[in-house]
Amino acid sequence: MTSPTASPGGASRFEDAPTAERSEVAEVLDVGTAHRLAGLLDVGPEVLADGELPPLWHWVHLLERPASAQIGPDGHPLTGVPAPPGEGMKRMFAGGRVSLHAPLWLGRTATRRTWVTGSRTKEGRSGALRFVGVRTEISQDGRLAVVEENDIVYRQAGTRIPVEAGTLDAAPPDLGERATVRLRADEATLFRFSALTYNAHRIHYDLGWCAVEGYDGLVIHGPLQALLMGEHVRRHGGGLLGRRFDYRLVSPAVGTQVITAVADHGQAGGQLALVDVHGRTTATASHSPVPPLPPDGA
């Protein structure tokens, strides 16, 4: 399925994308890395006992590893896919769709192919916005296991983000009897997740830089919020294998605090929500049966 942000002229196949707009990584899915993510999420080692990587946990595997000399002043790599924001711009993940066709197994080699499917530009209230579609396919043992589409937004830097920051002193909202998955997103958690995902963007660990980009506190990673909603499905909703997980980041989650994933929060746009300590929804998600692969993708 083509990303909504893809332009008509975008590359529909990895082979058709320009070299600068595609990347490929093949490596063994490391058991230790999966255990480190389990520790961050306060999940016991039994979740990995059968060797299967839980859905969405591939986000800490098959990463690009740029040299320190290739890291810009904001912590973004100077090259890569998706492209760095460039001078005077910010880069944000707006959301994505992950189709989980087959499990990934630890201790075996997997291959990730990522490429730009297209882009478009429009004028927003704070200036020009550029939307870029990025597609990722992960294969293992000759089988396509995961298809992912990400929506990336580039916007002008320098504008303040009017979001009330959370604090660790504030109690998470009372959500009644509904099942929740909570995470204490303090400085250590954000630092550890940045390390696990090899993400050096300074808004996640450098308060001084947060002010430069217009935030009043550290910013909680979008993928961490999506991962927590995915964990809710894994623990309380029957799992995501054979499902398509659609998530949208609707507002920045700013400030160290306890964040909560909850189902049926009464918000438009998803069956799940990620809620900050003020009860404000920062992300939504839904899941549905995975679309069938085309004959050449089996």
LINTABEL-V140969 format. One record per residue. N is the residue number from 1. PSI is psi in radians with two decimals (NA if undefined). OMEGA is omega in whole degrees, -180 to 180 (999 if undefined). Layout:
BEGIN
<<N & PSI & OMEGA> <N & PSI & OMEGA>>
END
This chain:
BEGIN
<<1 & 2.38 & -177> <2 & 2.42 & 178> <3 & 2.51 & 178> <4 & -0.39 & -179> <5 & -0.06 & -178> <6 & 2.46 & 176> <7 & 2.81 & 180> <8 & -0.50 & -178> <9 & 0.09 & -177> <10 & 2.79 & -179> <11 & 2.16 & 179> <12 & -0.26 & 180> <13 & 2.63 & 179> <14 & -0.74 & -176> <15 & -0.43 & -177> <16 & -0.20 & -177> <17 & 2.50 & 174> <18 & 2.65 & -177> <19 & -0.68 & -178> <20 & -0.20 & -177> <21 & 0.45 & 177> <22 & 2.70 & 177> <23 & 2.69 & -179> <24 & 2.30 & 178> <25 & 2.31 & 175> <26 & 2.25 & 179> <27 & 2.89 & 175> <28 & 2.34 & 177> <29 & 1.93 & -170> <30 & 2.25 & -180> <31 & -0.69 & -178> <32 & -0.69 & 179> <33 & -0.74 & 179> <34 & -0.68 & 178> <35 & -0.60 & 178> <36 & -0.69 & 176> <37 & -0.68 & 177> <38 & -0.72 & 178> <39 & -0.73 & 179> <40 & -0.65 & -178> <41 & 0.08 & -177> <42 & 0.71 & 178> <43 & 2.39 & -179> <44 & 2.79 & -178> <45 & -0.30 & -179> <46 & -0.39 & 180> <47 & -0.34 & -178> <48 & 0.17 & -171> <49 & -0.58 & -177> <50 & 0.02 & 177> <51 & -0.04 & 180> <52 & 2.31 & 178> <53 & 2.14 & 179> <54 & 2.60 & -180> <55 & 2.42 & -180> <56 & -0.23 & 179> <57 & -0.14 & 175> <58 & -0.24 & -179> <59 & -0.25 & 176> <60 & 0.18 & 179> <61 & 2.88 & 173> <62 & 0.78 & -174> <63 & 2.70 & 167> <64 & 2.56 & -180> <65 & 1.32 & -179> <66 & 2.65 & 176> <67 & 2.74 & 180> <68 & -0.59 & 180> <69 & -0.27 & -178> <70 & 0.27 & 178> <71 & 2.26 & -179> <72 & 3.09 & -176> <73 & -0.42 & 178> <74 & -0.07 & -178> <75 & -0.22 & 177> <76 & 2.54 & 170> <77 & 2.60 & -179> <78 & -0.32 & 177> <79 & 2.94 & 175> <80 & -3.07 & -180> <81 & 2.10 & -1> <82 & 2.83 & -176> <83 & 2.63 & 176> <84 & 2.79 & -175> <85 & -0.49 & -178> <86 & 2.90 & -176> <87 & 2.31 & 177> <88 & 0.20 & -178> <89 & 2.72 & 171> <90 & 2.63 & 175> <91 & 2.29 & -179> <92 & 2.55 & 172> <93 & 2.13 & -180> <94 & -0.39 & -179> <95 & -2.95 & -180> <96 & 3.13 & 179> <97 & 2.25 & -179> <98 & 2.04 & 177> <99 & 2.08 & -174> <100 & 1.55 & -174> <101 & -0.62 & -176> <102 & 2.73 & 180> <103 & 2.72 & 170> <104 & 2.49 & -174> <105 & 2.31 & 177> <106 & 2.58 & 180> <107 & -0.02 & 178> <108 & 2.72 & 179> <109 & 2.39 & 173> <110 & 2.74 & -179> <111 & 2.25 & 176> <112 & 2.25 & 173> <113 & 2.19 & -178> <114 & 2.39 & 177> <115 & 2.78 & 178> <116 & 2.23 & 180> <117 & -0.19 & 178> <118 & 3.06 & 180> <119 & 2.80 & 175> <120 & 2.74 & -179> <121 & 2.43 & 174> <122 & 2.84 & -178> <123 & 2.20 & 177> <124 & -3.12 & -179> <125 & -0.52 & -179> <126 & 0.21 & 179> <127 & -2.87 & -176> <128 & 2.43 & 176> <129 & 2.32 & 177> <130 & 2.17 & -179> <131 & 2.25 & -178> <132 & 2.32 & 175> <133 & 2.33 & -180> <134 & 2.32 & -180> <135 & 2.45 & 177> <136 & 2.39 & 174> <137 & 2.27 & 179> <138 & 2.20 & -179> <139 & 2.65 & 176> <140 & 2.37 & -180> <141 & 0.66 & 177> <142 & 0.23 & -177> <143 & 2.36 & 176> <144 & 2.07 & -174> <145 & -0.69 & -174> <146 & 2.32 & 172> <147 & 2.20 & -175> <148 & 2.44 & 175> <149 & 2.27 & 179> <150 & 2.49 & 175> <151 & 2.03 & -177> <152 & 2.41 & 179> <153 & 2.31 & 173> <154 & 2.22 & -180> <155 & 2.85 & -178> <156 & 2.43 & 179> <157 & 2.96 & 174> <158 & -0.21 & -179> <159 & 2.43 & 179> <160 & 2.49 & 179> <161 & 1.89 & -173> <162 & 1.29 & -180> <163 & 2.28 & 177> <164 & 2.16 & -177> <165 & 2.49 & 174> <166 & 2.93 & 177> <167 & 2.78 & 177> <168 & -0.27 & 177> <169 & -0.36 & -177> <170 & 2.40 & 178> <171 & 2.52 & 176> <172 & 2.72 & -176> <173 & 2.63 & 176> <174 & 2.02 & -177> <175 & 0.38 & 176> <176 & -2.48 & -175> <177 & 0.02 & -177> <178 & 2.53 & 178> <179 & 2.40 & 179> <180 & 2.78 & 167> <181 & 2.10 & -175> <182 & 2.66 & 179> <183 & 2.29 & 174> <184 & 1.76 & -177> <185 & 1.25 & 178> <186 & -3.05 & -176> <187 & -0.69 & -179> <188 & -0.72 & 180> <189 & -0.80 & -179> <190 & -0.69 & 178> <191 & -0.77 & -179> <192 & -0.69 & 180> <193 & -0.66 & 175> <194 & -0.74 & -180> <195 & -0.76 & -179> <196 & -0.61 & -178> <197 & 0.07 & -179> <198 & 0.74 & -177> <199 & 1.91 & -176> <200 & 0.20 & 179> <201 & 2.18 & -167> <202 & -0.23 & 180> <203 & -0.24 & -177> <204 & -0.17 & -177> <205 & -0.10 & -175> <206 & 1.78 & -177> <207 & -0.66 & 179> <208 & -0.71 & 180> <209 & -0.56 & 176> <210 & -0.73 & 179> <211 & -0.64 & 178> <212 & -0.68 & -178> <213 & 0.04 & 172> <214 & 0.29 & 180> <215 & 2.57 & -180> <216 & 0.16 & 178> <217 & 3.11 & 176> <218 & 2.55 & -177> <219 & 2.24 & 179> <220 & 2.25 & -175> <221 & 2.38 & 173> <222 & -0.83 & 179> <223 & -0.55 & 177> <224 & -0.68 & 177> <225 & -0.78 & 179> <226 & -0.69 & 180> <227 & -0.68 & -180> <228 & -0.66 & 175> <229 & -0.68 & 175> <230 & -0.64 & 176> <231 & -0.60 & 177> <232 & -0.75 & 179> <233 & -0.71 & -180> <234 & -0.71 & -174> <235 & -0.53 & -172> <236 & -0.17 & -171> <237 & 0.26 & 175> <238 & -0.05 & 176> <239 & 2.93 & -174> <240 & -0.11 & -180> <241 & 2.28 & -175> <242 & 0.20 & -179> <243 & 2.78 & 170> <244 & 2.18 & -178> <245 & 1.98 & 179> <246 & 2.21 & 179> <247 & 2.65 & -179> <248 & 2.29 & 177> <249 & 1.92 & -170> <250 & -0.34 & 180> <251 & 2.52 & 178> <252 & 2.47 & 172> <253 & 1.89 & -170> <254 & 2.38 & 178> <255 & 2.50 & 176> <256 & 2.33 & -172> <257 & 3.03 & 172> <258 & 2.15 & 178> <259 & 2.66 & -172> <260 & 2.24 & 170> <261 & 2.30 & -176> <262 & 2.58 & 177> <263 & 2.63 & 173> <264 & 0.93 & -177> <265 & 0.01 & 179> <266 & 0.25 & 180> <267 & 2.52 & 177> <268 & 2.54 & 171> <269 & 0.00 & 179> <270 & 2.87 & 176> <271 & -0.20 & 179> <272 & 2.79 & 176> <273 & 2.69 & 171> <274 & 2.17 & -171> <275 & 2.38 & 177> <276 & -3.08 & -175> <277 & -0.29 & 177> <278 & 0.01 & -177> <279 & 0.20 & -178> <280 & 2.35 & 178> <281 & 2.15 & 178> <282 & -0.32 & 179> <283 & 2.65 & 176> <284 & 2.81 & 179> <285 & 2.74 & 173> <286 & 2.86 & 176> <287 & 2.61 & -174> <288 & 2.91 & 178> <289 & 2.43 & -176> <290 & 2.39 & 176> <291 & 2.53 & 179> <292 & 2.58 & 176> <293 & 2.57 & 173> <294 & 2.82 & -176> <295 & -0.62 & -178> <296 & -0.05 & 179> <297 & 0.06 & -178> <298 & NA & 999>>
END
